[in-house]
Amino acid sequence: MSTVYESLLPKLVAILEVTQQAADSPPTQQVKQALVHVTNDFKETLRQAKDMASTLPGGELSVEEQGEVIAMLEKLKERKQQQLAKFSADVDAITKATTQMRMEVDSTASTPAV
């Protein structure tokens, strides 16, 4: 995927080089064909890059919309962390209460009857 994007700059440079050749001397048929070839190649690669970008999940969202989604996800993450902390505290409290109750039962069971 990234190779498509990485190839854009070298292809643009190729267009500029061929354009410079055409400017330095009267353009020949060969230079014109080369310019058409490198330009079409660049256009096709640019089309592929646009297609790839638009098919990314969330690629259709604007920057503002992406920011809103990120903010919503951060709030969701914070709520989940709070729920996890509460659950952990509840489990800890239940464990302590269970341990205390077992100790009381053991103490009662080991106390001789009078």
C-alpha positions as CSV (number, residue, x, y, z in Angstrom):
1,M,0.0,0.0,0.0
2,S,2.7,2.5,1.0
3,T,4.6,1.8,-2.2
4,V,1.9,3.5,-4.2
5,Y,2.3,6.6,-2.1
6,E,6.1,6.4,-2.1
7,S,6.1,6.2,-5.9
8,L,4.2,9.5,-6.4
9,L,7.1,11.8,-5.8
10,P,9.6,10.0,-8.1
11,K,6.9,10.0,-10.8
12,L,6.3,13.7,-10.4
13,V,10.1,14.2,-10.7
14,A,10.1,12.2,-13.9
15,I,7.4,14.6,-15.3
16,L,9.5,17.6,-14.3
17,E,12.6,16.1,-15.9
18,V,10.9,15.4,-19.2
19,T,9.3,18.8,-19.2
20,Q,12.7,20.4,-18.6
21,Q,14.1,18.4,-21.6
22,A,11.3,19.8,-23.7
23,A,12.0,23.3,-22.6
24,D,15.8,23.0,-23.2
25,S,15.4,22.2,-26.9
26,P,12.6,22.0,-29.4
27,P,10.4,19.1,-28.4
28,T,10.7,16.0,-30.5
29,Q,8.1,13.4,-31.0
30,Q,10.1,11.1,-28.7
31,V,10.1,13.8,-25.9
32,K,6.3,14.3,-26.4
33,Q,5.7,10.6,-26.1
34,A,7.8,10.4,-23.0
35,L,5.9,13.3,-21.5
36,V,2.6,11.6,-22.2
37,H,3.8,8.3,-20.8
38,V,5.2,9.7,-17.5
39,T,2.1,11.9,-17.1
40,N,-0.3,9.0,-17.6
41,D,1.7,6.9,-15.3
42,F,1.5,9.6,-12.6
43,K,-2.2,10.0,-13.1
44,E,-2.8,6.3,-12.8
45,T,-0.7,6.1,-9.6
46,L,-2.5,9.1,-8.2
47,R,-5.9,7.5,-9.0
48,Q,-4.8,4.3,-7.2
49,A,-3.7,6.3,-4.2
50,K,-7.0,8.1,-4.0
51,D,-8.9,4.8,-4.3
52,M,-6.8,3.3,-1.5
53,A,-7.4,6.4,0.7
54,S,-11.1,6.4,0.2
55,T,-11.5,2.7,1.0
56,L,-9.7,3.0,4.4
57,P,-12.1,2.6,7.3
58,G,-13.1,6.2,8.2
59,G,-11.5,7.5,5.1
60,E,-14.7,9.2,4.1
61,L,-14.8,11.2,7.3
62,S,-13.6,14.8,7.5
63,V,-10.8,15.8,9.9
64,E,-13.5,17.3,12.2
65,E,-15.5,14.1,12.1
66,Q,-12.5,12.0,12.8
67,G,-11.7,14.2,15.8
68,E,-15.3,13.7,17.1
69,V,-14.9,9.9,16.7
70,I,-11.6,10.0,18.5
71,A,-13.1,12.0,21.4
72,M,-16.0,9.7,21.7
73,L,-13.7,6.6,21.8
74,E,-11.5,8.3,24.4
75,K,-14.6,8.9,26.6
76,L,-15.7,5.3,26.1
77,K,-12.2,4.1,27.1
78,E,-12.4,6.3,30.2
79,R,-15.8,4.9,31.2
80,K,-14.6,1.3,30.6
81,Q,-11.5,2.0,32.8
82,Q,-13.8,3.3,35.5
83,Q,-16.1,0.3,35.2
84,L,-13.1,-2.0,35.5
85,A,-11.8,-0.2,38.5
86,K,-15.2,-0.4,40.2
87,F,-15.5,-4.1,39.3
88,S,-12.0,-4.7,40.7
89,A,-12.9,-2.9,43.9
90,D,-16.2,-4.9,44.2
91,V,-14.3,-8.2,43.7
92,D,-11.8,-7.1,46.3
93,A,-14.6,-6.2,48.8
94,I,-16.4,-9.5,48.1
95,T,-13.1,-11.5,48.6
96,K,-12.5,-9.7,51.9
97,A,-16.0,-10.3,53.1
98,T,-15.9,-14.0,52.1
99,T,-12.6,-14.4,53.9
100,Q,-14.0,-12.8,57.0
101,M,-17.1,-14.9,56.9
102,R,-15.0,-18.1,56.5
103,M,-12.9,-17.1,59.5
104,E,-16.0,-16.6,61.6
105,V,-17.4,-19.9,60.5
106,D,-14.1,-21.6,61.3
107,S,-14.0,-19.9,64.6
108,T,-17.5,-21.0,65.5
109,A,-16.9,-24.5,64.3
110,S,-13.7,-24.9,66.4
111,T,-15.3,-23.4,69.6
112,P,-16.3,-26.2,71.9
113,A,-20.0,-26.4,72.8
114,V,-20.8,-25.7,76.5
